[in-house]
Amino acid sequence: VPIFSLGRYPEQDFSLRMASGRLEADYSRASTAFYDKGAYSLAESKLLYRNLAACLTDLRDFYSELDYYPFKLEGYTGFLDVHPDIELSRPTPNRKQSIVVQQVSRCLTPREGCDQHEKAAIFFDFTAVRQYAAALDIFVICFLIICMGLETWDLSRSINSMVVAPLDKMLNTAHSMAAVLNQAIRRNKPNLDMDKELDDDDDEASDELDETTLLEKVFKKMARLTSVFVEQNVVDEAKLSAMDTESKGVIVEVMQYGRKENRLSSKRGSYMSTGPVVEILPVSREEIESWGLNMQKLSQDECMQVVYHVLFDSSVGKATRRIWIEFETLSAFAGIVRTGYHDNPYHNFTHGCDVLASCYRILLQVHWEDWLSDIDTVSLLVSSLVHDIGHPGKTNPFLVETSDVLALRYNDKSPLENMHCARLFEICTDPRFNVFQKFDRASYKQARAVAIAGILFTDNAMHFDLVKEVRKVFETSADSCDGDVLKADGSFAEQYMQEVIQKNTMLWIKVILHLADVSNPLKSFDMNKIWAMRVVDEFFSQGDEEKRLGIPVGMLNDRDKVNRSGAEHGFINFLLAPLVVSVVRVFPMLHSLGNQMVHNMSEWHTTWINEAKPSLEDIKKREADVEKVRDQVSELVSRTGRPSTAGIGAPM
């Protein structure tokens, strides 16, 4: 029996219809015997009377133990009125809804109350049944309410976890980003009107707003802040073109607003067949083009031969230097540069040649010929050779602290790097040494801009600004960076080349020179170790001088406190790794440099443990540093689709 039909089941029971049918049949026969004396014999009439009485008694007794029962008969008047011993009468229910009337299907004996218009009927009291049905309905309703409540709770929880919580987190993040931009702009571009506008927005954002309105306000604010942050000039090209002559004069001459100039195109392709400049190299061409070249094993004359090969006989040299520079001029220029370097442990002529060779390797790996002009390439390699000329073996902070003439001359702003730039162009004022003499005015201007930008950004104080610029380019070009960056031959895909590489040529020039300058941990560990010891020796020499002068000793300059291996770990972890990771994201073909960096970092960690005997806690901290860098590099290698080769040797 269906549980939800229990309340209606008695009404659908055949016993009600069978009782009314039997009663009608017995009543019809008994009434016939009563009114028609000749129809039946006396004995038969008595039997019929007893059958009718038994029918009524059975009807009463059958329902006596049930929750519903007959309480009244209609349509059986006359004959039953003279038989008071047959009685079904019970109290009438208080509610009409509790009365169920079971009529006969047809009247077997027409009579008053049972004819064509009316039919005899048995009235049943269903009060208890109706109460059970009502209780069941209440139970069903409560059950449905509970189910709906549980479903609502589950739906609310799902929506909260899938929509509300992420949206709330996004709103909080957007607010935080807006606050950071707000502070950055106020520091870099103070403007009272902008401050007032931002403050007004902050007040509005603090009011009770629905999520969509709040999100709209936050993004509008961020868009406005970003537009102010990236604003470079007071006018754009369209506004400048529409100005009158006097207004243009104020903008261009007084405010020194320079219009963006098109970078000059390449003249490569006219290889001059004058034969090699260097007939016999001190090392093989393959070694020069690899990161296994050890310049420290070469004499200065042999270093010069490597420089000449790169500038004239290599694939880069043939496509550039033989067009722009005469060998005699370069030879004289290199001689002057050689004498301009001091005999420092690290910042010496060998270091300058090593950085030039490193730039050359990087250019080969990043397919320079596809995106870098001859003029830029010439200036970059010349700058790499000269980038530390005249270095006194002391750092910029030392020169500033001692009020050195260079610090006074350049107002404490990158005094060494400014001096290196100045020395380059001072040398070129002599026609015998002017490597830029074949450049026309526009080409010289472009080459000078490349040299200045590249050399100034070898100042490690500019390091994190450069890393941020690289990261910004990568993030703003995320769609291009996440696509097919490289073609099958390892060169850049066309869209990536246009949107990421060619649009930021000057940035990549600065990156290449700076990366080459700090690339010692990207070479084999043996070479890295020799260069690192030379750097530390130079630092310790400065520390001794700082102690003698009674000025603060640099944190890496005290030979009594600094562990050499520990210092190199910090250099890789805090300075080099962020740069390499950022650069490899943009130039995936340089991933092998990251592998070698991780290998060297691990070797320095082992060396530090053996030398310093540190505590277990310190060991675990530095192990965490190594693993963090390893994970970053592994993620970059996976993007290239090539297996990691960390620890196999010097990257090629």
ZICOR-V145696 format. One record per pair of residues at least 24 apart in sequence whose ideal C-beta (glycine too) atoms are under 7 Angstrom apart, sorted by sequence separation. I is the first residue (numbers start at 1). J is the second residue. D is the distance in whole Angstrom. If there is no record, write none. Layout:
((I;J;D) (I;J;D))
This chain:
((99;123;6) (100;124;4) (233;257;6) (281;305;6) (282;306;7) (602;626;6) (26;51;5) (27;52;6) (356;381;6) (359;384;4) (391;416;6) (572;597;6) (601;626;5) (26;52;4) (99;125;7) (100;126;5) (98;125;6) (278;305;5) (307;334;6) (424;451;6) (473;500;7) (60;88;6) (98;126;5) (281;309;6) (356;384;4) (536;564;5) (572;600;7) (601;629;6) (26;55;4) (59;88;7) (98;127;4) (355;384;5) (356;385;5) (390;419;6) (572;601;5) (56;86;5) (278;308;5) (304;334;6) (390;420;7) (421;451;7) (277;308;5) (278;309;5) (389;420;5) (421;452;5) (473;504;5) (533;564;7) (536;567;6) (598;629;6) (23;55;6) (56;88;6) (93;125;5) (98;130;5) (353;385;7) (355;387;6) (388;420;6) (569;601;7) (598;630;5) (22;55;6) (53;86;5) (78;111;7) (97;130;6) (352;385;5) (387;420;6) (390;423;5) (93;127;5) (194;228;7) (352;386;7) (386;420;6) (389;423;5) (421;455;5) (473;507;7) (77;112;6) (90;125;7) (277;312;4) (278;313;6) (352;387;7) (420;455;5) (421;456;7) (569;604;5) (598;633;5) (23;59;7) (77;113;6) (277;313;6) (352;388;6) (532;568;5) (568;604;5) (569;605;6) (276;313;5) (351;388;6) (386;423;7) (75;113;4) (300;338;7) (386;424;5) (417;455;6) (469;507;6) (595;633;6) (74;113;6) (75;114;4) (189;228;6) (417;456;5) (565;604;5) (569;608;6) (594;633;4) (19;59;5) (171;211;7) (178;218;6) (185;225;6) (181;222;7) (347;388;5) (417;458;6) (470;511;6) (414;456;6) (417;459;5) (565;607;4) (566;608;5) (594;636;6) (595;637;7) (75;118;7) (171;214;6) (175;218;6) (178;221;5) (182;225;6) (185;228;5) (565;608;4) (75;119;7) (76;120;6) (167;211;6) (171;215;6) (174;218;4) (178;222;5) (181;225;4) (185;229;6) (316;360;6) (347;391;4) (466;510;6) (34;79;5) (75;120;3) (174;219;7) (177;222;6) (181;226;7) (184;229;7) (414;459;4) (466;511;7) (563;608;6) (591;636;6) (74;120;6) (75;121;6) (303;349;7) (307;353;5) (310;356;6) (314;360;7) (347;393;6) (565;611;6) (566;612;6) (591;637;5) (74;121;5) (171;218;7) (178;225;6) (271;318;5) (303;350;6) (306;353;6) (310;357;6) (316;363;6) (344;391;6) (414;461;7) (599;646;5) (31;79;5) (174;222;7) (181;229;6) (337;385;6) (341;389;6) (466;514;6) (563;611;6) (598;646;5) (599;647;4) (27;76;6) (30;79;7) (73;122;6) (74;123;7) (300;349;6) (307;356;6) (337;386;6) (340;389;4) (342;391;6) (344;393;4) (563;612;5) (591;640;5) (595;644;6) (272;322;5) (277;327;6) (300;350;7) (303;353;4) (310;360;5) (319;369;7) (324;374;6) (340;390;6) (342;392;7) (595;645;5) (596;646;7) (72;123;4) (268;319;4) (306;357;6) (323;374;6) (342;393;6) (521;572;5) (581;632;5) (585;636;6) (588;639;6) (591;642;7) (595;646;4) (70;122;5) (71;123;6) (268;320;7) (337;389;6) (573;625;5) (577;629;5) (584;636;5) (588;640;5) (70;123;7) (270;323;6) (325;378;7) (382;435;6) (453;506;6) (457;510;4) (569;622;6) (592;645;6) (70;124;5) (71;125;5) (296;350;6) (320;374;5) (324;378;5) (596;650;6) (69;124;7) (295;350;5) (319;374;7) (454;509;6) (458;513;6) (521;576;6) (581;636;7) (596;651;5) (68;124;5) (69;125;6) (267;323;6) (453;509;7) (454;510;6) (458;514;6) (573;629;7) (595;651;7) (68;125;6) (320;377;5) (321;378;7) (453;510;6) (457;514;5) (518;575;7) (10;68;5) (68;126;5) (295;353;6) (320;378;5) (518;576;6) (593;651;5) (295;354;4) (450;509;6) (454;513;4) (458;517;5) (592;651;4) (68;128;7) (592;652;7) (67;128;4) (68;129;5) (316;377;7) (67;129;5) (295;357;7) (396;459;7) (293;357;6) (515;579;6) (396;461;7) (383;450;7) (375;443;5) (379;447;4) (383;451;4) (387;455;5) (515;583;6) (288;357;7) (378;447;6) (382;451;7) (291;361;6) (311;381;6) (380;450;6) (375;446;5) (379;450;4) (383;454;5) (387;458;5) (522;593;5) (289;361;6) (375;447;5) (379;451;5) (383;455;5) (511;583;6) (528;600;5) (376;450;5) (380;454;6) (522;596;5) (525;599;7) (289;364;6) (522;597;6) (525;600;5) (521;597;5) (32;109;7) (31;109;5) (307;385;7) (525;603;5) (521;600;5) (24;104;4) (28;108;4) (28;109;4) (20;102;5) (20;103;7) (21;104;7) (25;108;6) (340;423;6) (20;104;5) (21;105;7) (24;108;6) (17;102;7) (16;102;4) (500;586;7) (11;100;6) (336;427;5) (333;427;7) (24;120;6) (336;433;5) (23;122;7) (490;589;6) (332;432;5) (333;433;4) (332;433;5) (20;122;5) (333;435;5) (486;588;6) (19;122;6) (485;588;6) (486;589;7) (329;433;7) (481;585;7) (329;434;7) (330;435;6) (268;374;5) (329;435;6) (266;373;5) (267;374;5) (16;124;7) (265;373;6) (266;374;5) (329;437;7) (474;582;7) (264;373;6) (263;373;6) (325;435;5) (264;375;5) (467;578;5) (471;582;5) (474;585;5) (463;575;6) (467;579;5) (470;582;4) (474;586;6) (325;438;7) (470;583;6) (473;586;7) (324;438;5) (324;439;7) (460;575;7) (467;582;5) (10;126;7) (463;579;7) (470;586;6) (10;129;5) (370;491;6) (7;129;7) (370;492;6) (367;491;5) (7;132;6) (367;492;7) (524;649;6) (7;133;3) (371;497;6) (387;513;7) (524;650;4) (370;497;7) (523;650;6) (7;136;5) (376;505;7) (380;509;6) (384;513;6) (522;651;7) (6;136;6) (371;501;5) (383;513;6) (387;517;7) (371;502;5) (380;512;7) (384;516;6) (372;505;7) (376;509;6) (380;513;6) (4;140;7) (398;542;6) (393;538;5) (395;542;7) (402;549;7) (393;541;7) (394;542;5) (398;546;7) (363;512;7) (402;551;7) (362;512;5) (401;551;5) (359;512;6) (362;515;7) (359;513;6) (362;516;6) (359;516;4) (397;554;7) (358;516;4) (355;516;5) (358;519;5) (355;517;5) (264;442;6) (264;443;6) (264;446;6) (263;446;6) (346;534;4) (345;534;4) (346;535;5) (347;538;7) (345;537;4) (346;538;5) (345;538;5) (344;538;6) (366;587;5) (366;589;6) (365;589;5) (366;590;7) (365;590;6) (291;522;7) (291;523;5) (292;524;6) (294;527;5) (296;530;6) (263;505;7) (292;650;4) (291;650;4) (290;650;7) (291;651;5) (291;652;7) (290;652;5))
